[in-house]
Amino acid sequence: MLAFDLSAIEEEHRAAGKLWLEFLRVPDLSMGLYVLPAGGVDPQQPHTEDEIYYVLGGRGHIRVAAEDRAIETGSIVYVGANVEHRFHNIEEELRLLVFFAPAEGSVGA
């Protein structure tokens, strides 16, 4: 079994000083914490894996293909592989738990 403590992951994320921190990687799944500051820019590109975002905290918007939606604490968003998507209009720091299936970067590798 693998078990994680969110507060420890958030501390490790802060110490790393990056937007993204992966904390789980197995062949069929990877997970990470993605944090975008209020007013920040989301630099990500489409991924070759399906993704699920769970909003741990904050408020903003996400555009997935041609659809735009407000998100806030508790929102869950699915994004299919290779679909253009981006967070924007970030009103409060977004803290996102991200699930990739299969593991990020594993398709086409």
Secondary structure as GFF3:
##gff-version 3
##sequence-region A 1 109
A	DSSP	alpha_helix	6	16	.	.	.	ID=ss1
A	DSSP	beta_strand	20	26	.	.	.	ID=ss2
A	DSSP	beta_strand	29	36	.	.	.	ID=ss3
A	DSSP	beta_strand	50	64	.	.	.	ID=ss4
A	DSSP	beta_strand	67	72	.	.	.	ID=ss5
A	DSSP	beta_strand	76	79	.	.	.	ID=ss6
A	DSSP	beta_strand	85	101	.	.	.	ID=ss7
###
